[in-house]
Each structure stands twice: as C-alpha cells, then as structure tokens.
C-alpha cells in the first residue's frame, strides 16, 4: 500500500519527492545523463532506410502509412515567384503535456530527460508526455508511452490546452496539442512512479532555464509559453473547460504537391539536397541502443544548412511589456498566417536578397537602441530535424524609447507592437503563434520571474 506524504494543505512535501531545485542542478543532471547515453545514430542513405520507401507518387513514406511523410511541394501563393522544396507532412496531432502540482505551496512541473536522434546534445529536458499519435498508439509495435492516458483525458484539471503550430518553413501545417494539467497530491505521487526517471522542478526554475542555451527542448518551451503569469499566485488559478482551444486563420499558403523527383532545384542521391547547397537537406539515420519504445529504428531527418536567428524587440507600454511581431505566410502555412517575432530568418548568414539585407539592417538598428539583450541558442525538434539550432535574442528597449515606428523596422506593414497580455490571450486560443515566438515568450517569462522585466 502506497501512502502519499502531504503537508497541512494537502500538497506534496519537498522532502518526500524527487526534486530539482535550481537551474544549475537541472543542467548538471542533464549533463550527467548525456554522458551516460548509450544511443548511437548512424547515417543511412534514404533508399537504405528500413520500413521507409518511395511511393508511386514520389513521396518518402513509412510502410505503415503512419508517423510522417516527406513530400514535394510548390508554393503558389506568389505566382510570380513560385518556390519548390521538400516538406514534412505529419497530419497526426501529437500530445505535449506537462503535469504540474503544488509542493509546499509552489507549482512544480514533472519533467523528463528525453533523447531524440537529431538533438545536437542527444538529451534535453522535456515535458512529462511528448508523443506522436503513432507512438502513443504503438504503431511501431513497441511499448506504450507512460502516462499517455492521463495526458489525453478530457476529465483532467486543465490549466492550458491548445493546438499550436510548428515550423511552417519545414512542415505542411503541422500542429501539436499542448496541455498543462494540474494534479492533486495523490495523482502527482502516482504519476511520478509511472514516468520513469522523472523529476519535479519548480515552474519558476523551468522558465529561468529557458534563458540557458541547449537545455530545455522545443516541446517543453512550447508548453511553458502557455504558463499564465497569474499562476505566480496559487490562488489565481482558473482551470479551463475540457477540450483544446484552436483557431484557424485564412488565407494561408496555396501548395501544390509534387513528386520529390520533380523538384527542379533539388537533387536526390543518398539524401535530398538543394542544387546550390541552400536551405536544408533530407538525410537518413539509424538509431540503436537507446531504450525508447523500440530498441532500434530508421527515419529521415531534415538537416538545415545553417543556424537560424529570431529577434524579438520588447518595450514598455500601457499595461505591461509590448512586443514587436509580424504576421507571415510561409510555404507550410496552410492554416493561415502565423504571428512571428518581428525578425526571423532560417539562416543567420543569409543576406542574399535586398529584403533580407534591409531586415538585417533594421534588426541591428533596433538592437542598438536596447538597454539589454538576452540571448540563447536553442535546439529545435530533434525528432524531425538534425542539428537544427536557432539563436534567439530578446532586445529590451529603454523605458523612454517608445517612439519607434513600424516603418523603422524595415519589415513592411505587417509588423506591429502588441501587448504581452493580448499575445497571451491569442496563444491560449491556439493556432496563431509560431513555435519560435512561443520560445521567445517562454524566455520572456523567465526574465519576468527573475525580476529582470516587469510584467
């Protein structure tokens, strides 16, 4: 018989649970697990991938038809400048869920340390449940995903629940369901026994850790971005009703599907790459000896040619911080335009067009007026991308610097200042903010919980 140790308020006691209490301890534990990692990732030609093959219509797909596919696509949104490239098509909606509970009056999240084959450092800090539908339905024939049933439950006490977008330069309209579920003491005690090698970490520590490079994985950054600042005070929690919030927008991109072999600027050999070595390539890999749901598997990964860069300018405004954002439509934006950080590019060194050069000049001018710049390099989705890194920068303008005009930013009429409170409201409704902007929001909340920025 298991007895849950609680305090007078019916919450878990710190002394009786596995906890990590600082960013330093979190990084140290992550580094320890990286050193002990036994997984091996080997390059494999695409035509040598087990269980993957080219279909009759020129798509690279898994034999089950599950997981995801690599398709060819032509963007017809701008008839004068059609663009072709491979895209990842993943129609299944995955689950990203963080379980939280109160421990001695403080909110804590139950994290795991997750290996992904494309993560540069192998292991990063992840949410409690991070799984595609194919994984939690065991389409691979392996073991199930721990705690998936509770993560999918519509009866859970939900603090945040929304469908959120992922990289629309690389995915065709991919979304995942992001959830934060509040557990009582008994549920929390039970679930940490179910999820092996998990730890409770204060939410404030997780938000601060997002300011560190290459520690918090993309999926946890995405979920943490929905953490409402009001929950700094436990009495102000307002659980949501069941069901994810979602909001589709239009018009988005117009995409024509093509066989991969028909992409005029791309060539296939052992992988798929641009003829001028630009943008990214698609490569194959074999993963062995890791101890996930299956012992070994093969898959394609998208490998960017350079590091991306995202810059979000922040200034004081009525009611709190205001952020410089822009609505953009990318090739995979079939769900409508996404709200992105004001400055974003896939390759930090790409200055090949006049518009990119103007944007980079405006970005530099904005950063020159900042009183502080907080930056971190984060890895993106290691389950689909190989070595995808983005340099994130938050530029805090001086409190008196409120006269910046959108035209000064060089990014066109789509840019605008938006209050953090309004952006949070849009995020809670789901299906609007880019995954990169959500990382910026998590970092911003890290600055707020440390007192660096006033909400």
C-alpha positions as a Markdown table, in Angstrom:
| # | Residue | x | y | z |
|---|---|---|---|---|
| 1 | Unk | 0.0 | 0.0 | 0.0 |
| 2 | Unk | 1.4 | 3.4 | -1.0 |
| 3 | Unk | 0.9 | 6.4 | 1.3 |
| 4 | Unk | 1.3 | 9.9 | -0.1 |
| 5 | Unk | 3.2 | 12.3 | 2.2 |
| 6 | Unk | 1.4 | 15.7 | 2.2 |
| 7 | Unk | 1.6 | 18.9 | 4.2 |
| 8 | Unk | -1.3 | 20.6 | 6.0 |
| 9 | Unk | -2.6 | 22.0 | 2.8 |
| 10 | Unk | -2.8 | 18.5 | 1.2 |
| 11 | Unk | 0.2 | 19.2 | -1.1 |
| 12 | Unk | 3.2 | 17.0 | -1.6 |
| 13 | Unk | 6.2 | 17.6 | 0.7 |
| 14 | Unk | 9.5 | 18.5 | -0.8 |
| 15 | Unk | 11.3 | 16.0 | 1.5 |
| 16 | Unk | 9.4 | 13.1 | 0.0 |
| 17 | Unk | 9.7 | 13.6 | -3.7 |
| 18 | Unk | 12.4 | 13.6 | -6.4 |
| 19 | Unk | 13.1 | 17.3 | -6.9 |
| 20 | Unk | 15.5 | 19.5 | -8.7 |
| 21 | Unk | 15.7 | 23.0 | -7.1 |
| 22 | Unk | 17.9 | 25.1 | -9.3 |
| 23 | Unk | 18.9 | 25.7 | -12.9 |
| 24 | Unk | 22.4 | 24.6 | -12.1 |
| 25 | Unk | 21.2 | 21.3 | -10.7 |
| 26 | Unk | 18.9 | 20.8 | -13.7 |
| 27 | Unk | 21.8 | 21.4 | -16.1 |
| 28 | Unk | 24.1 | 19.1 | -14.1 |
| 29 | Unk | 21.6 | 16.3 | -14.1 |
| 30 | Unk | 21.1 | 16.7 | -17.9 |
| 31 | Unk | 24.9 | 16.7 | -18.5 |
| 32 | Unk | 25.2 | 13.5 | -16.4 |
| 33 | Unk | 22.6 | 11.8 | -18.5 |
| 34 | Unk | 24.2 | 12.9 | -21.7 |
| 35 | Unk | 27.5 | 11.3 | -20.6 |
| 36 | Unk | 25.7 | 8.1 | -19.8 |
| 37 | Unk | 23.8 | 8.0 | -23.1 |
| 38 | Unk | 24.2 | 4.7 | -24.9 |
| 39 | Unk | 22.4 | 5.5 | -28.1 |
| 40 | Unk | 24.1 | 5.6 | -31.5 |
| 41 | Unk | 22.9 | 7.5 | -34.5 |
| 42 | Unk | 24.3 | 6.3 | -37.9 |
| 43 | Unk | 23.8 | 7.9 | -41.3 |
| 44 | Unk | 21.9 | 5.7 | -43.7 |
| 45 | Unk | 21.1 | 6.5 | -47.4 |
| 46 | Unk | 17.4 | 7.2 | -47.9 |
| 47 | Unk | 17.0 | 4.2 | -50.1 |
| 48 | Unk | 18.5 | 2.0 | -47.3 |
| 49 | Unk | 16.1 | 3.0 | -44.6 |
| 50 | Unk | 14.3 | 0.1 | -43.0 |
| 51 | Unk | 10.5 | 0.4 | -43.3 |
| 52 | Unk | 10.7 | 3.5 | -45.5 |
| 53 | Unk | 10.4 | 3.7 | -49.2 |
| 54 | Unk | 9.5 | 5.9 | -52.1 |
| 55 | Unk | 5.8 | 5.6 | -53.1 |
| 56 | Unk | 4.5 | 5.5 | -56.7 |
| 57 | Unk | 3.5 | 9.2 | -56.4 |
| 58 | Unk | 7.1 | 10.2 | -55.3 |
| 59 | Unk | 6.6 | 10.5 | -51.5 |
| 60 | Unk | 9.0 | 9.1 | -48.9 |
| 61 | Unk | 6.8 | 7.3 | -46.5 |
| 62 | Unk | 6.8 | 4.7 | -43.7 |
| 63 | Unk | 5.4 | 1.2 | -44.6 |
| 64 | Unk | 2.5 | 1.6 | -42.1 |
| 65 | Unk | 1.5 | 5.0 | -43.6 |
| 66 | Unk | 1.9 | 6.4 | -40.1 |
| 67 | Unk | 4.3 | 8.8 | -38.4 |
| 68 | Unk | 5.1 | 11.3 | -41.2 |
| 69 | Unk | 6.0 | 11.6 | -44.9 |
| 70 | Unk | 8.4 | 13.7 | -47.0 |
| 71 | Unk | 6.6 | 15.2 | -49.9 |
| 72 | Unk | 7.5 | 17.6 | -52.7 |
| 73 | Unk | 5.7 | 20.9 | -52.6 |
| 74 | Unk | 5.3 | 24.0 | -54.8 |
| 75 | Unk | 4.2 | 27.3 | -53.2 |
| 76 | Unk | 1.7 | 29.0 | -55.5 |
| 77 | Unk | 1.0 | 31.9 | -53.1 |
| 78 | Unk | 3.1 | 34.3 | -55.2 |
| 79 | Unk | 2.5 | 33.3 | -58.9 |
| 80 | Unk | 5.4 | 35.5 | -60.0 |
| 81 | Unk | 7.9 | 33.7 | -57.7 |
| 82 | Unk | 6.9 | 30.0 | -57.3 |
| 83 | Unk | 9.0 | 28.2 | -54.8 |
| 84 | Unk | 9.6 | 24.4 | -54.6 |
| 85 | Unk | 11.0 | 22.3 | -51.8 |
| 86 | Unk | 10.5 | 19.1 | -49.8 |
| 87 | Unk | 8.2 | 19.4 | -46.8 |
| 88 | Unk | 7.4 | 17.1 | -43.8 |
| 89 | Unk | 3.8 | 16.2 | -43.8 |
| 90 | Unk | 2.5 | 15.0 | -40.5 |
| 91 | Unk | -1.2 | 15.1 | -40.3 |
| 92 | Unk | -1.5 | 13.4 | -36.9 |
| 93 | Unk | -1.8 | 15.7 | -33.9 |
| 94 | Unk | 0.7 | 14.8 | -31.3 |
| 95 | Unk | 0.5 | 15.3 | -27.5 |
| 96 | Unk | 2.8 | 17.6 | -25.5 |
| 97 | Unk | 1.7 | 17.6 | -21.8 |
| 98 | Unk | 3.3 | 18.9 | -18.6 |
| 99 | Unk | 1.8 | 17.7 | -15.3 |
| 100 | Unk | 2.1 | 20.2 | -12.5 |
| 101 | Unk | 1.3 | 20.0 | -8.8 |
| 102 | Unk | 1.8 | 22.2 | -5.7 |
| 103 | Unk | 4.7 | 21.2 | -3.5 |
| 104 | Unk | 4.9 | 23.2 | -0.3 |
| 105 | Unk | 2.8 | 25.9 | -1.9 |
| 106 | Unk | 4.9 | 26.2 | -5.1 |
| 107 | Unk | 4.0 | 25.0 | -8.6 |
| 108 | Unk | 6.2 | 22.3 | -9.9 |
| 109 | Unk | 6.3 | 20.6 | -13.3 |
| 110 | Unk | 7.2 | 16.9 | -13.8 |
| 111 | Unk | 9.9 | 16.8 | -16.4 |
| 112 | Unk | 11.8 | 14.0 | -18.1 |
| 113 | Unk | 15.2 | 13.8 | -19.9 |
| 114 | Unk | 14.4 | 12.8 | -23.5 |
| 115 | Unk | 16.7 | 11.6 | -26.2 |
| 116 | Unk | 16.0 | 12.5 | -29.8 |
| 117 | Unk | 18.2 | 11.4 | -32.7 |
| 118 | Unk | 18.5 | 14.9 | -34.2 |
| 119 | Unk | 19.2 | 16.8 | -31.0 |
| 120 | Unk | 22.8 | 18.1 | -31.1 |
| 121 | Unk | 23.5 | 17.1 | -27.5 |
| 122 | Unk | 21.4 | 13.9 | -27.5 |
| 123 | Unk | 19.3 | 14.6 | -24.4 |
| 124 | Unk | 17.4 | 17.7 | -23.3 |
| 125 | Unk | 14.8 | 18.5 | -20.6 |
| 126 | Unk | 11.3 | 17.5 | -21.9 |
| 127 | Unk | 7.7 | 17.7 | -20.8 |
| 128 | Unk | 6.1 | 14.7 | -19.0 |
| 129 | Unk | 4.5 | 13.4 | -22.1 |
| 130 | Unk | 5.8 | 14.1 | -25.6 |
| 131 | Unk | 4.5 | 11.7 | -28.2 |
| 132 | Unk | 3.0 | 11.5 | -31.7 |
| 133 | Unk | -0.3 | 9.7 | -32.1 |
| 134 | Unk | 1.5 | 6.9 | -33.9 |
| 135 | Unk | 3.8 | 6.5 | -30.8 |
| 136 | Unk | 1.1 | 6.5 | -28.1 |
| 137 | Unk | -1.0 | 4.1 | -30.2 |
| 138 | Unk | 2.1 | 1.9 | -30.6 |
| 139 | Unk | 2.1 | 1.9 | -34.4 |
| 140 | Unk | 5.8 | 0.9 | -34.1 |
| 141 | Unk | 4.9 | -2.3 | -32.3 |
| 142 | Unk | 6.9 | -1.4 | -29.2 |
| 143 | Unk | 6.0 | -0.4 | -25.7 |
| 144 | Unk | 3.4 | 2.3 | -24.8 |
| 145 | Unk | 4.0 | 5.9 | -23.7 |
| 146 | Unk | 3.9 | 6.2 | -19.9 |
| 147 | Unk | 1.1 | 8.5 | -18.6 |
| 148 | Unk | -0.4 | 9.0 | -22.1 |
| 149 | Unk | -3.9 | 8.0 | -20.9 |
| 150 | Unk | -3.9 | 10.8 | -18.3 |
| 151 | Unk | -2.4 | 13.3 | -20.7 |
| 152 | Unk | -5.3 | 12.6 | -23.2 |
| 153 | Unk | -8.0 | 12.5 | -20.5 |
| 154 | Unk | -10.8 | 15.1 | -21.0 |
| 155 | Unk | -11.6 | 14.9 | -17.3 |
| 156 | Unk | -8.3 | 16.3 | -16.1 |
| 157 | Unk | -8.0 | 19.6 | -14.4 |
| 158 | Unk | -6.5 | 21.6 | -17.3 |
| 159 | Unk | -4.7 | 24.9 | -16.8 |
| 160 | Unk | -3.9 | 25.3 | -20.5 |
| 161 | Unk | -5.0 | 23.3 | -23.6 |
| 162 | Unk | -4.5 | 24.5 | -27.2 |
| 163 | Unk | -3.4 | 23.3 | -30.6 |
| 164 | Unk | -0.2 | 25.0 | -31.5 |
| 165 | Unk | 1.8 | 25.3 | -34.8 |
| 166 | Unk | 5.3 | 24.1 | -35.6 |
| 167 | Unk | 7.9 | 25.2 | -38.1 |
| 168 | Unk | 6.0 | 26.2 | -41.3 |
| 169 | Unk | 9.1 | 26.5 | -43.4 |
| 170 | Unk | 9.6 | 22.8 | -43.0 |
| 171 | Unk | 6.2 | 21.3 | -42.1 |
| 172 | Unk | 3.0 | 21.3 | -44.0 |
| 173 | Unk | 0.6 | 22.7 | -41.5 |
| 174 | Unk | 1.8 | 20.6 | -38.6 |
| 175 | Unk | 0.2 | 21.2 | -35.1 |
| 176 | Unk | 0.5 | 19.5 | -31.7 |
| 177 | Unk | -1.8 | 19.6 | -28.8 |
| 178 | Unk | -0.2 | 21.4 | -25.9 |
| 179 | Unk | -1.6 | 20.8 | -22.4 |
| 180 | Unk | -0.8 | 21.7 | -18.8 |
| 181 | Unk | -2.6 | 19.5 | -16.3 |
| 182 | Unk | -2.9 | 20.2 | -12.6 |
| 183 | Unk | -2.7 | 17.1 | -10.3 |
| 184 | Unk | -3.6 | 16.7 | -6.7 |
| 185 | Unk | -1.2 | 15.1 | -4.3 |
| 186 | Unk | -2.2 | 11.5 | -4.8 |
| 187 | Unk | -2.3 | 11.9 | -8.6 |
| 188 | Unk | 1.1 | 13.5 | -8.5 |
| 189 | Unk | 2.6 | 10.8 | -6.3 |
| 190 | Unk | 1.2 | 8.1 | -8.6 |
| 191 | Unk | 2.3 | 9.7 | -11.8 |
| 192 | Unk | 5.9 | 10.2 | -10.9 |
| 193 | Unk | 6.0 | 6.4 | -10.2 |
| 194 | Unk | 4.6 | 5.8 | -13.6 |
| 195 | Unk | 7.0 | 8.0 | -15.5 |
| 196 | Unk | 10.5 | 6.6 | -15.0 |
| 197 | Unk | 13.4 | 8.9 | -14.2 |
| 198 | Unk | 11.3 | 11.9 | -13.9 |
| 199 | Unk | 11.8 | 14.9 | -11.5 |
| 200 | Unk | 9.6 | 17.7 | -10.1 |
| 201 | Unk | 11.1 | 21.1 | -10.9 |
| 202 | Unk | 9.6 | 24.5 | -9.8 |
| 203 | Unk | 7.9 | 26.2 | -12.8 |
| 204 | Unk | 9.9 | 29.4 | -12.0 |
| 205 | Unk | 13.2 | 27.3 | -12.4 |
| 206 | Unk | 12.0 | 25.9 | -15.7 |
| 207 | Unk | 11.2 | 29.4 | -17.0 |
| 208 | Unk | 14.6 | 30.6 | -16.0 |
| 209 | Unk | 16.2 | 27.6 | -17.6 |
| 210 | Unk | 14.8 | 28.6 | -20.9 |
| 211 | Unk | 17.3 | 31.5 | -20.8 |
| 212 | Unk | 20.1 | 28.9 | -20.9 |
| 213 | Unk | 21.4 | 27.5 | -24.2 |
| 214 | Unk | 20.7 | 23.9 | -25.3 |
| 215 | Unk | 18.9 | 22.7 | -22.1 |
| 216 | Unk | 15.1 | 22.9 | -22.4 |
| 217 | Unk | 13.8 | 21.1 | -25.5 |
| 218 | Unk | 11.5 | 22.8 | -28.0 |
| 219 | Unk | 8.4 | 20.9 | -26.9 |
| 220 | Unk | 8.8 | 21.9 | -23.3 |
| 221 | Unk | 9.5 | 25.5 | -24.3 |
| 222 | Unk | 6.3 | 25.4 | -26.3 |
| 223 | Unk | 4.2 | 24.2 | -23.4 |
| 224 | Unk | 5.8 | 26.5 | -20.9 |
| 225 | Unk | 5.0 | 29.5 | -23.1 |
| 226 | Unk | 1.3 | 28.9 | -22.1 |
| 227 | Unk | 2.0 | 29.1 | -18.4 |
| 228 | Unk | -0.1 | 32.1 | -17.3 |
| 229 | Unk | 1.8 | 34.7 | -15.3 |
| 230 | Unk | -1.1 | 34.9 | -12.8 |
| 231 | Unk | -0.1 | 31.4 | -11.5 |
| 232 | Unk | 2.8 | 33.0 | -9.7 |
| 233 | Unk | 0.0 | 33.4 | -7.1 |
| 234 | Unk | -1.5 | 29.9 | -6.4 |
| 235 | Unk | -5.0 | 31.3 | -5.6 |
| 236 | Unk | -5.4 | 32.8 | -9.0 |
| 237 | Unk | -5.5 | 29.6 | -11.0 |
| 238 | Unk | -8.6 | 29.2 | -13.2 |
| 239 | Unk | -8.8 | 25.7 | -14.7 |
| 240 | Unk | -10.1 | 25.6 | -18.3 |
| 241 | Unk | -13.0 | 23.5 | -19.6 |
| 242 | Unk | -12.1 | 20.3 | -21.4 |
| 243 | Unk | -11.0 | 20.3 | -25.0 |
| 244 | Unk | -8.2 | 22.1 | -26.8 |
| 245 | Unk | -8.6 | 25.7 | -27.9 |
| 246 | Unk | -8.0 | 26.1 | -31.6 |
| 247 | Unk | -8.4 | 28.9 | -34.1 |
| 248 | Unk | -7.9 | 28.6 | -37.8 |
| 249 | Unk | -7.0 | 31.7 | -39.9 |
| 250 | Unk | -7.0 | 32.5 | -43.5 |
| 251 | Unk | -5.9 | 32.9 | -46.1 |
| 252 | Unk | -2.8 | 30.8 | -45.9 |
| 253 | Unk | -0.4 | 29.4 | -48.4 |
| 254 | Unk | -1.5 | 27.6 | -51.5 |
| 255 | Unk | 0.5 | 24.4 | -52.0 |
| 256 | Unk | 0.7 | 22.0 | -55.0 |
| 257 | Unk | 2.0 | 18.6 | -54.2 |
| 258 | Unk | 4.8 | 17.3 | -56.4 |
| 259 | Unk | 6.8 | 14.0 | -56.6 |
| 260 | Unk | 10.2 | 14.6 | -54.8 |
| 261 | Unk | 11.9 | 13.6 | -58.1 |
| 262 | Unk | 10.1 | 16.5 | -59.9 |
| 263 | Unk | 11.6 | 19.3 | -57.7 |
| 264 | Unk | 13.7 | 21.3 | -60.2 |
| 265 | Unk | 16.1 | 22.9 | -57.8 |
| 266 | Unk | 16.6 | 19.7 | -55.7 |
| 267 | Unk | 18.6 | 16.5 | -56.4 |
| 268 | Unk | 18.4 | 13.0 | -54.9 |
| 269 | Unk | 21.5 | 10.9 | -54.2 |
| 270 | Unk | 21.9 | 9.4 | -50.7 |
| 271 | Unk | 19.7 | 12.2 | -49.5 |
| 272 | Unk | 17.8 | 15.1 | -50.9 |
| 273 | Unk | 19.6 | 18.4 | -51.2 |
| 274 | Unk | 19.3 | 21.8 | -52.9 |
| 275 | Unk | 21.4 | 22.1 | -56.0 |
| 276 | Unk | 23.1 | 25.2 | -54.6 |
| 277 | Unk | 23.5 | 23.6 | -51.1 |
| 278 | Unk | 21.0 | 26.1 | -49.7 |
| 279 | Unk | 18.2 | 25.8 | -47.1 |
| 280 | Unk | 18.4 | 22.2 | -45.8 |
| 281 | Unk | 18.9 | 18.6 | -46.9 |
| 282 | Unk | 16.9 | 15.5 | -46.1 |
| 283 | Unk | 19.1 | 12.7 | -44.7 |
| 284 | Unk | 18.5 | 9.2 | -43.3 |
| 285 | Unk | 19.6 | 7.8 | -39.9 |
| 286 | Unk | 19.5 | 4.6 | -37.9 |
| 287 | Unk | 19.1 | 4.8 | -34.2 |
| 288 | Unk | 20.3 | 1.9 | -31.9 |
| 289 | Unk | 20.7 | 1.1 | -28.3 |
| 290 | Unk | 18.7 | 3.8 | -26.7 |
| 291 | Unk | 15.9 | 2.2 | -24.8 |
| 292 | Unk | 12.9 | 4.1 | -26.2 |
| 293 | Unk | 9.6 | 2.4 | -27.2 |
| 294 | Unk | 11.6 | 0.2 | -29.7 |
| 295 | Unk | 15.2 | -0.8 | -29.5 |
| 296 | Unk | 16.1 | 0.4 | -32.9 |
| 297 | Unk | 14.5 | 2.3 | -35.8 |
| 298 | Unk | 15.3 | 4.1 | -39.0 |
| 299 | Unk | 13.9 | 7.5 | -40.1 |
| 300 | Unk | 14.6 | 10.5 | -42.3 |
| 301 | Unk | 15.6 | 13.9 | -40.8 |
| 302 | Unk | 15.6 | 17.4 | -42.1 |
| 303 | Unk | 19.1 | 18.9 | -41.7 |
| 304 | Unk | 19.3 | 22.8 | -42.0 |
| 305 | Unk | 22.5 | 24.2 | -43.7 |
| 306 | Unk | 22.9 | 27.0 | -41.1 |
| 307 | Unk | 21.8 | 28.3 | -37.8 |
| 308 | Unk | 18.5 | 30.3 | -37.7 |
| 309 | Unk | 18.0 | 33.6 | -35.9 |
| 310 | Unk | 15.0 | 35.1 | -34.2 |
| 311 | Unk | 15.0 | 38.6 | -32.6 |
| 312 | Unk | 12.1 | 39.9 | -30.5 |
| 313 | Unk | 12.1 | 43.6 | -29.5 |
| 314 | Unk | 10.4 | 44.5 | -26.2 |
| 315 | Unk | 9.4 | 47.9 | -24.9 |
| 316 | Unk | 7.4 | 49.3 | -22.0 |
| 317 | Unk | 3.8 | 50.0 | -22.8 |
| 318 | Unk | 0.4 | 50.6 | -21.3 |
| 319 | Unk | -0.4 | 47.6 | -19.2 |
| 320 | Unk | 3.0 | 46.0 | -19.4 |
| 321 | Unk | 5.6 | 44.9 | -22.0 |
| 322 | Unk | 4.8 | 45.3 | -25.7 |
| 323 | Unk | 6.4 | 43.1 | -28.3 |
| 324 | Unk | 7.3 | 43.8 | -32.0 |
| 325 | Unk | 5.7 | 41.0 | -34.0 |
| 326 | Unk | 4.7 | 40.3 | -37.6 |
| 327 | Unk | 2.2 | 38.1 | -39.4 |
| 328 | Unk | 3.7 | 36.0 | -42.1 |
| 329 | Unk | 2.7 | 33.2 | -44.5 |
| 330 | Unk | 5.3 | 30.6 | -45.2 |
| 331 | Unk | 5.1 | 27.6 | -47.6 |
| 332 | Unk | 3.6 | 25.4 | -44.9 |
| 333 | Unk | 1.2 | 28.0 | -43.5 |
| 334 | Unk | -1.9 | 26.2 | -44.9 |
| 335 | Unk | -3.8 | 27.1 | -41.7 |
| 336 | Unk | -3.3 | 30.8 | -42.3 |
| 337 | Unk | -0.7 | 33.4 | -41.4 |
| 338 | Unk | 1.3 | 32.9 | -38.2 |
| 339 | Unk | 2.3 | 35.6 | -35.7 |
| 340 | Unk | 6.1 | 35.6 | -35.5 |
| 341 | Unk | 8.8 | 37.6 | -33.8 |
| 342 | Unk | 9.5 | 40.8 | -35.8 |
| 343 | Unk | 12.8 | 39.4 | -37.2 |
| 344 | Unk | 13.2 | 35.8 | -38.2 |
| 345 | Unk | 15.3 | 34.0 | -40.8 |
| 346 | Unk | 16.2 | 30.4 | -41.3 |
| 347 | Unk | 19.9 | 31.0 | -41.9 |
| 348 | Unk | 21.7 | 33.6 | -39.8 |
| 349 | Unk | 24.2 | 34.3 | -42.6 |
| 350 | Unk | 21.7 | 34.5 | -45.5 |
| 351 | Unk | 21.8 | 38.1 | -46.9 |
| 352 | Unk | 21.3 | 37.1 | -50.5 |
| 353 | Unk | 18.3 | 39.3 | -51.2 |
| 354 | Unk | 17.6 | 43.0 | -50.8 |
| 355 | Unk | 14.7 | 42.5 | -48.5 |
| 356 | Unk | 16.8 | 40.3 | -46.2 |
| 357 | Unk | 19.5 | 42.9 | -46.1 |
| 358 | Unk | 17.0 | 45.6 | -45.2 |
| 359 | Unk | 15.6 | 43.5 | -42.5 |
| 360 | Unk | 19.0 | 42.7 | -41.0 |
| 361 | Unk | 19.9 | 46.4 | -41.0 |
| 362 | Unk | 16.6 | 47.2 | -39.2 |
| 363 | Unk | 17.2 | 44.4 | -36.8 |
| 364 | Unk | 20.7 | 45.8 | -36.0 |
| 365 | Unk | 19.3 | 49.3 | -35.6 |
| 366 | Unk | 16.7 | 48.1 | -33.2 |
| 367 | Unk | 19.2 | 46.1 | -31.1 |
| 368 | Unk | 21.5 | 49.2 | -30.9 |
| 369 | Unk | 18.8 | 51.0 | -29.0 |
| 370 | Unk | 18.3 | 48.3 | -26.4 |
| 371 | Unk | 19.4 | 48.7 | -22.8 |
| 372 | Unk | 19.9 | 44.9 | -22.6 |
| 373 | Unk | 19.9 | 41.9 | -24.9 |
| 374 | Unk | 19.3 | 38.4 | -23.6 |
| 375 | Unk | 20.2 | 35.6 | -26.0 |
| 376 | Unk | 20.3 | 31.8 | -26.1 |
| 377 | Unk | 20.9 | 29.1 | -28.7 |
| 378 | Unk | 18.2 | 26.5 | -28.6 |
| 379 | Unk | 17.8 | 23.2 | -30.5 |
| 380 | Unk | 14.6 | 22.7 | -32.4 |
| 381 | Unk | 12.6 | 19.4 | -32.8 |
| 382 | Unk | 15.2 | 16.6 | -32.5 |
| 383 | Unk | 12.7 | 14.0 | -33.6 |
| 384 | Unk | 12.4 | 15.5 | -37.1 |
| 385 | Unk | 15.4 | 17.8 | -37.6 |
| 386 | Unk | 19.1 | 17.0 | -37.4 |
| 387 | Unk | 21.2 | 19.7 | -35.6 |
| 388 | Unk | 18.6 | 22.4 | -36.0 |
| 389 | Unk | 19.8 | 25.4 | -33.9 |
| 390 | Unk | 18.3 | 28.9 | -33.6 |
| 391 | Unk | 19.9 | 31.9 | -32.0 |
| 392 | Unk | 17.2 | 33.7 | -30.0 |
| 393 | Unk | 17.6 | 37.3 | -28.9 |
| 394 | Unk | 15.3 | 39.4 | -26.7 |
| 395 | Unk | 16.1 | 43.1 | -27.0 |
| 396 | Unk | 14.8 | 45.2 | -24.2 |
| 397 | Unk | 14.4 | 48.8 | -25.3 |
| 398 | Unk | 14.9 | 51.6 | -22.8 |
| 399 | Unk | 11.7 | 52.6 | -20.9 |
| 400 | Unk | 11.7 | 56.0 | -22.7 |
| 401 | Unk | 12.2 | 54.5 | -26.2 |
| 402 | Unk | 8.5 | 54.4 | -27.1 |
| 403 | Unk | 8.7 | 56.3 | -30.4 |
| 404 | Unk | 9.7 | 53.5 | -32.7 |
| 405 | Unk | 7.5 | 53.5 | -35.8 |
| 406 | Unk | 6.8 | 50.2 | -37.6 |
| 407 | Unk | 8.4 | 51.6 | -40.8 |
| 408 | Unk | 11.7 | 51.9 | -38.9 |
| 409 | Unk | 11.9 | 48.2 | -38.6 |
| 410 | Unk | 12.2 | 47.6 | -42.3 |
| 411 | Unk | 9.9 | 44.6 | -42.2 |
| 412 | Unk | 6.9 | 46.0 | -44.0 |
| 413 | Unk | 3.4 | 47.0 | -42.9 |
| 414 | Unk | 2.6 | 43.6 | -41.3 |
| 415 | Unk | 4.8 | 44.5 | -38.2 |
| 416 | Unk | 3.1 | 45.9 | -35.1 |
| 417 | Unk | 3.5 | 46.4 | -31.4 |
| 418 | Unk | 1.3 | 44.1 | -29.3 |
| 419 | Unk | 0.8 | 43.9 | -25.6 |
| 420 | Unk | 2.1 | 40.8 | -23.9 |
| 421 | Unk | -1.3 | 40.3 | -22.3 |
| 422 | Unk | -3.0 | 40.4 | -25.7 |
| 423 | Unk | -0.5 | 37.9 | -27.1 |
| 424 | Unk | -1.0 | 35.5 | -24.2 |
| 425 | Unk | -4.8 | 35.7 | -24.9 |
| 426 | Unk | -4.2 | 34.8 | -28.5 |
| 427 | Unk | -1.9 | 31.9 | -27.5 |
| 428 | Unk | -4.4 | 30.5 | -25.1 |
| 429 | Unk | -6.9 | 30.3 | -28.0 |
| 430 | Unk | -4.3 | 28.4 | -30.0 |
| 431 | Unk | -3.3 | 28.0 | -33.7 |
| 432 | Unk | -1.9 | 31.5 | -34.2 |
| 433 | Unk | 1.6 | 31.9 | -32.8 |
| 434 | Unk | 4.7 | 30.4 | -34.4 |
| 435 | Unk | 6.8 | 27.9 | -32.4 |
| 436 | Unk | 9.7 | 30.3 | -32.5 |
| 437 | Unk | 7.6 | 33.1 | -31.0 |
| 438 | Unk | 6.5 | 30.7 | -28.3 |
| 439 | Unk | 10.1 | 30.1 | -27.4 |
| 440 | Unk | 10.6 | 33.9 | -27.1 |
| 441 | Unk | 7.6 | 34.1 | -24.8 |
| 442 | Unk | 9.0 | 31.4 | -22.5 |
| 443 | Unk | 12.3 | 33.2 | -22.3 |
| 444 | Unk | 10.4 | 36.5 | -21.7 |
| 445 | Unk | 8.6 | 34.9 | -18.8 |
| 446 | Unk | 11.9 | 33.7 | -17.5 |
| 447 | Unk | 13.0 | 37.3 | -17.3 |
| 448 | Unk | 9.8 | 38.2 | -15.5 |
| 449 | Unk | 10.1 | 35.5 | -12.8 |
| 450 | Unk | 13.7 | 36.7 | -12.2 |
| 451 | Unk | 12.6 | 40.3 | -11.8 |
| 452 | Unk | 14.6 | 41.4 | -14.8 |
| 453 | Unk | 11.4 | 42.5 | -16.6 |
| 454 | Unk | 8.3 | 43.9 | -15.0 |
| 455 | Unk | 5.0 | 42.3 | -16.3 |
